[in-house]
Amino acid sequence: MPNDDDYAIVVGIATYASYQAIDAAEGDARDFAKWLCDPQGGDLPKKNVSLVLLLSSDLPPQLRIGRPIRDDVEDEFIKLLNNRVGRIGRRFYFYFSGHGCAPSYDEIALIMANSSKGVPNRNIGARLYAATLVERANFDELVFFLDCCRGVDDTVDPQQPPFKRPQPAVDYTNVKLTVAVGSQIGQLSNAPDSPTQRSFFTEFLLEGLRGAAAAGDQSISVESLMQYVKPKVTAKALNYGKRQVPELAKPAEIIFRKGINNQRLITLGIKPGWPRPIELQRGDGTLIRRSNVGDTKLQAVLAPGLYQIVFLGDSATGEPDVRQIIRINFGTTGAAAELDHQRTVEYNV
């Protein structure tokens, strides 16, 4: 069922009046828009996705300069918001591939096609836009993916959005915002010199969103996505002798794909006469269940993953704890295992 309540503005700028072309940028934007409209991806209706690219791509290369400009992007925001007050939808995506810079530590200026060294302020202040959208509370969730460089340039003045901030009475405290950027401050965001290949960040961003970043329950969240993307981009850049480390500048609990509800009851048998409690813990040591002396079983409803069994030691005799691994798999409606403190391999249920 399409996410009719989700919207997106996707921008790709490949040719610039005064800066080096980014051959991959338009393809980056088109591929991200393709994921947005894919029923197995973002599942947005095509009418909810605005794709902002060079307006005259049929022109010869020497004339393909100067667009899109800030007005082209702002027009899409104005059409979407349409002077509306209050909630418009569930989620808003903003994707950008092109040149960028860092006027300050906490701002990213997205450089428009007609910008130049002499006229540096033809840009979009990404954080200013994001903050204003949060305060407007038109959407429950805001997702900014920015594939751009973040070289420091304090001569650039990040530009405010054309839409006004709301009255202070607007309740924006529950709006979730995440901003993921292809590079850290002071770094370049790398791209191949080919329109058919993807920029490093976008390549692995799309791989992750299409399933490679799925967690154990097959969900894809902001956290699992960036855990996948960050090392992949870093390693690819190093292979080219470059340094590029993506950054989750604004984290939020946003889910791109829901997980499989595959929890089930696990029964762990305890040998009669075992004299001390046994603990079932998560991988990080968080306690889930603890048996009492005399119990013959330990039960819990668990999702697939790795957990710990801890046979508590005897402090009086100096006997240490015994820790074991239990792996919960997919595909069963219930599972059981007989615990044995002398076991040396993991349980697999």
C-alpha positions as CSV (number, residue, x, y, z in Angstrom):
1,M,0.0,0.0,0.0
2,P,1.7,3.3,-1.1
3,N,2.8,5.8,1.5
4,D,0.4,8.5,0.3
5,D,1.3,10.6,3.4
6,D,5.0,10.8,2.5
7,Y,6.6,13.5,0.3
8,A,10.1,14.2,-1.2
9,I,12.1,16.8,-2.9
10,V,15.2,15.4,-4.7
11,V,17.9,17.6,-6.2
12,G,20.8,16.7,-8.4
13,I,23.2,19.3,-9.8
14,A,25.8,18.0,-12.3
15,T,26.9,21.1,-14.2
16,Y,28.0,24.4,-12.6
17,A,28.8,27.8,-14.1
18,S,32.0,28.2,-12.2
19,Y,32.8,24.9,-10.5
20,Q,33.9,21.4,-11.7
21,A,31.1,19.3,-13.0
22,I,29.9,16.3,-10.9
23,D,29.0,13.7,-13.6
24,A,27.3,11.3,-11.2
25,A,25.0,13.9,-9.5
26,E,21.9,13.7,-11.8
27,G,22.1,9.9,-11.8
28,D,22.4,10.0,-8.0
29,A,19.2,12.0,-7.8
30,R,17.3,9.9,-10.3
31,D,18.3,6.6,-8.5
32,F,17.2,8.0,-5.2
33,A,13.9,9.1,-6.6
34,K,13.6,5.6,-8.1
35,W,14.0,4.1,-4.6
36,L,11.4,6.5,-3.2
37,C,8.8,5.3,-5.7
38,D,9.7,1.6,-5.5
39,P,7.0,-0.4,-3.8
40,Q,9.8,-2.3,-2.1
41,G,11.5,0.9,-1.1
42,G,10.0,4.2,0.0
43,D,6.7,3.3,-1.7
44,L,5.8,7.0,-2.4
45,P,3.4,7.8,-5.2
46,K,5.2,9.5,-8.1
47,K,3.1,12.6,-7.7
48,N,4.6,13.1,-4.2
49,V,8.2,13.2,-5.4
50,S,9.6,16.4,-6.9
51,L,12.8,15.7,-8.9
52,V,14.8,18.9,-9.5
53,L,17.5,18.6,-12.2
54,L,18.9,20.5,-15.1
55,L,15.8,21.9,-16.9
56,S,17.3,21.6,-20.4
57,S,19.4,18.4,-20.4
58,D,19.1,18.1,-24.2
59,L,21.4,21.1,-24.6
60,P,25.0,20.7,-25.7
61,P,27.5,20.3,-22.8
62,Q,28.9,23.8,-23.1
63,L,25.4,25.3,-22.5
64,R,24.5,23.0,-19.6
65,I,25.3,25.5,-16.9
66,G,23.4,27.7,-14.5
67,R,20.5,25.4,-13.5
68,P,19.0,24.4,-11.2
69,I,19.2,27.6,-9.1
70,R,17.8,28.3,-5.7
71,D,14.5,29.4,-7.1
72,D,14.0,26.1,-8.8
73,V,14.3,24.2,-5.4
74,E,12.4,26.8,-3.4
75,D,9.5,26.7,-5.9
76,E,9.1,23.0,-5.0
77,F,9.1,23.8,-1.3
78,I,6.5,26.5,-1.8
79,K,4.2,24.3,-3.9
80,L,4.4,21.5,-1.3
81,L,3.9,23.7,1.8
82,N,1.3,25.9,0.0
83,N,1.0,28.3,3.0
84,R,-0.6,25.4,4.9
85,V,-0.5,25.5,8.7
86,G,-0.3,22.2,10.7
87,R,0.3,18.7,9.6
88,I,0.7,17.9,5.9
89,G,2.0,14.3,6.1
90,R,3.9,11.6,7.9
91,R,7.4,12.0,6.4
92,F,9.3,14.4,4.2
93,Y,12.6,13.5,2.4
94,F,15.1,16.0,1.1
95,Y,17.9,14.5,-1.0
96,F,20.8,16.6,-2.5
97,S,23.7,15.6,-4.7
98,G,26.1,18.4,-5.8
99,H,28.7,20.8,-4.4
100,G,28.5,21.9,-0.8
101,C,30.6,23.5,1.8
102,A,30.7,24.2,5.6
103,P,30.3,27.9,6.4
104,S,30.4,26.9,10.1
105,Y,30.6,23.7,12.1
106,D,26.9,23.2,12.3
107,E,25.8,24.4,8.8
108,I,26.0,22.9,5.3
109,A,25.6,25.2,2.3
110,L,24.2,23.4,-0.7
111,I,25.8,25.2,-3.7
112,M,23.4,26.0,-6.6
113,A,24.5,25.7,-10.2
114,N,24.8,29.5,-10.8
115,S,27.0,30.1,-7.8
116,S,30.6,31.3,-8.1
117,K,33.6,32.4,-6.0
118,G,32.5,36.0,-6.6
119,V,28.8,35.3,-5.9
120,P,29.0,32.6,-3.2
121,N,25.6,33.0,-1.6
122,R,23.5,31.3,-4.3
123,N,23.0,28.4,-1.9
124,I,20.6,26.6,0.4
125,G,21.4,26.5,4.1
126,A,20.5,22.9,4.8
127,R,20.3,23.3,8.6
128,L,18.3,26.5,8.3
129,Y,15.8,24.7,6.1
130,A,15.7,21.7,8.4
131,A,15.2,23.8,11.6
132,T,12.4,25.8,10.0
133,L,10.6,22.7,8.8
134,V,10.9,21.3,12.4
135,E,9.3,24.4,13.8
136,R,6.5,24.4,11.2
137,A,5.6,20.8,12.2
138,N,4.1,20.1,8.8
139,F,5.5,16.6,9.0
140,D,6.0,14.0,11.7
141,E,9.5,13.0,10.4
142,L,12.1,14.8,8.4
143,V,14.9,12.9,6.6
144,F,17.8,14.9,4.9
145,F,20.3,12.9,2.9
146,L,23.1,15.2,1.6
147,D,25.8,13.9,-0.7
148,C,28.1,16.9,-0.8
149,C,31.5,18.1,0.2
150,R,32.0,19.9,3.6
151,G,35.1,22.0,2.9
152,V,35.3,24.9,5.4
153,D,34.4,28.2,3.8
154,D,33.4,31.0,6.2
155,T,32.9,33.5,3.3
156,V,29.7,31.8,2.4
157,D,26.5,33.0,4.0
158,P,24.0,30.2,4.2
159,Q,20.6,31.2,2.9
160,Q,17.3,31.1,4.8
161,P,14.3,29.3,3.3
162,P,11.6,31.4,1.6
163,F,8.8,30.0,3.8
164,K,8.2,31.7,7.1
165,R,8.7,30.2,10.5
166,P,5.5,29.5,12.4
167,Q,4.0,31.3,15.4
168,P,5.6,30.1,18.7
169,A,2.4,28.3,19.6
170,V,3.0,25.6,17.0
171,D,3.9,22.3,18.8
172,Y,7.0,21.0,17.2
173,T,8.6,19.0,20.0
174,N,7.5,15.6,18.6
175,V,8.9,16.2,15.1
176,K,11.8,13.7,14.4
177,L,14.7,15.0,12.3
178,T,17.6,13.1,10.9
179,V,20.4,14.6,8.8
180,A,22.9,12.2,7.2
181,V,25.8,13.7,5.3
182,G,28.2,12.0,2.9
183,S,31.3,13.5,4.6
184,Q,32.6,15.0,7.8
185,I,33.5,18.7,8.1
186,G,36.6,19.5,6.1
187,Q,36.3,16.5,3.8
188,L,35.3,16.0,0.2
189,S,32.5,13.8,-0.9
190,N,33.8,11.7,-3.8
191,A,32.1,10.7,-7.0
192,P,33.3,8.9,-10.2
193,D,33.6,10.8,-13.4
194,S,30.7,8.9,-15.0
195,P,27.0,9.7,-15.2
196,T,26.2,5.9,-15.0
197,Q,28.0,5.4,-11.7
198,R,26.9,6.6,-8.3
199,S,28.7,8.9,-5.9
200,F,30.3,6.9,-3.0
201,F,27.8,8.0,-0.3
202,T,24.7,7.5,-2.5
203,E,25.9,4.1,-3.8
204,F,26.0,2.6,-0.3
205,L,23.0,4.6,0.9
206,L,20.9,3.0,-1.8
207,E,22.4,-0.4,-1.2
208,G,21.6,-0.1,2.5
209,L,18.0,1.1,1.9
210,R,17.4,-1.7,-0.6
211,G,18.2,-4.3,2.1
212,A,21.9,-4.5,2.8
213,A,21.5,-2.5,6.0
214,A,18.8,-4.7,7.4
215,A,19.1,-5.7,11.1
216,G,18.5,-9.2,12.5
217,D,14.7,-8.7,12.3
218,Q,15.0,-7.4,8.7
219,S,14.2,-3.8,9.8
220,I,16.1,-0.9,8.4
221,S,16.5,2.1,10.7
222,V,18.6,5.3,10.5
223,E,21.0,3.6,12.9
224,S,21.4,0.3,11.0
225,L,21.6,2.3,7.7
226,M,24.5,4.4,8.9
227,Q,26.2,1.4,10.5
228,Y,26.2,-0.1,7.0
229,V,27.0,3.0,5.0
230,K,29.8,4.5,7.1
231,P,32.4,1.7,6.9
232,K,31.6,1.0,3.2
233,V,32.2,4.6,2.1
234,T,35.2,4.9,4.3
235,A,36.8,1.8,2.8
236,K,36.0,2.7,-0.8
237,A,37.5,6.2,-0.4
238,L,40.7,4.7,1.1
239,N,41.0,2.4,-1.9
240,Y,41.2,5.6,-4.0
241,G,43.7,7.2,-1.6
242,K,41.0,9.6,-0.2
243,R,39.4,10.2,3.2
244,Q,35.6,10.3,3.3
245,V,33.7,9.4,6.4
246,P,29.9,9.9,6.3
247,E,28.3,11.5,9.3
248,L,24.9,11.1,11.0
249,A,24.7,14.8,12.0
250,K,21.2,14.6,13.4
251,P,20.1,11.2,14.6
252,A,16.5,10.2,15.1
253,E,14.5,7.0,15.6
254,I,13.2,6.7,12.0
255,I,12.4,3.4,10.4
256,F,12.6,2.9,6.7
257,R,11.5,-0.7,6.7
258,K,9.6,-2.5,9.5
259,G,11.0,-5.7,10.9
260,I,9.5,-9.1,10.9
261,N,7.4,-9.8,14.0
262,N,9.3,-13.1,14.6
263,Q,9.4,-13.2,18.3
264,R,8.6,-16.5,19.9
265,L,8.6,-18.3,23.2
266,I,11.9,-19.9,24.1
267,T,12.0,-22.5,26.8
268,L,15.4,-23.3,28.5
269,G,15.5,-26.5,30.6
270,I,17.4,-26.4,33.9
271,K,18.7,-29.7,35.3
272,P,17.1,-30.7,38.6
273,G,19.2,-29.8,41.6
274,W,21.2,-27.0,40.1
275,P,22.0,-25.0,43.2
276,R,22.2,-21.4,41.9
277,P,20.2,-18.9,39.7
278,I,20.8,-18.8,36.0
279,E,20.5,-15.6,34.0
280,L,19.4,-15.0,30.4
281,Q,20.9,-11.7,29.2
282,R,21.1,-9.7,26.0
283,G,24.4,-9.5,24.2
284,D,25.3,-6.3,26.1
285,G,24.7,-7.9,29.4
286,T,21.2,-6.5,30.1
287,L,19.2,-8.9,32.2
288,I,16.1,-10.5,30.6
289,R,15.2,-13.3,33.0
290,R,16.7,-14.8,36.1
291,S,15.7,-18.2,37.5
292,N,15.1,-19.1,41.1
293,V,16.8,-22.0,42.8
294,G,14.7,-25.0,42.2
295,D,13.2,-23.9,38.9
296,T,13.2,-26.5,36.1
297,K,12.9,-24.0,33.2
298,L,13.6,-20.5,32.2
299,Q,11.2,-18.9,29.6
300,A,11.2,-15.7,27.5
301,V,9.8,-14.3,24.3
302,L,12.8,-13.4,22.1
303,A,13.5,-12.0,18.7
304,P,16.2,-13.7,16.6
305,G,19.7,-12.8,17.6
306,L,22.5,-13.6,20.0
307,Y,22.0,-13.8,23.8
308,Q,24.0,-14.9,26.8
309,I,23.3,-17.7,29.4
310,V,25.1,-17.0,32.7
311,F,25.4,-19.8,35.3
312,L,26.1,-17.6,38.4
313,G,29.2,-18.7,40.3
314,D,29.6,-19.4,44.0
315,S,31.2,-16.5,45.8
316,A,31.8,-18.6,48.9
317,T,34.0,-21.1,47.1
318,G,35.3,-18.6,44.5
319,E,33.7,-20.5,41.7
320,P,33.4,-18.1,38.7
321,D,30.4,-17.4,36.5
322,V,30.1,-19.6,33.4
323,R,29.0,-17.6,30.3
324,Q,27.6,-19.3,27.2
325,I,26.1,-18.0,23.9
326,I,22.6,-18.9,22.7
327,R,21.7,-18.1,19.1
328,I,18.0,-17.6,18.3
329,N,17.2,-18.3,14.7
330,F,14.3,-17.3,12.3
331,G,11.6,-19.5,11.1
332,T,10.2,-21.4,14.1
333,T,7.1,-20.8,16.2
334,G,8.7,-22.0,19.4
335,A,12.0,-23.5,20.5
336,A,13.7,-25.2,23.5
337,A,17.1,-26.1,24.7
338,E,18.5,-28.0,27.7
339,L,21.0,-25.9,29.6
340,D,24.3,-27.5,30.7
341,H,26.9,-25.4,32.5
342,Q,29.7,-27.7,31.1
343,R,28.7,-26.9,27.5
344,T,31.6,-25.3,25.5
345,V,29.7,-24.5,22.2
346,E,26.8,-22.2,21.6
347,Y,23.2,-23.2,21.8
348,N,21.4,-22.9,18.5
349,V,17.6,-22.9,18.7
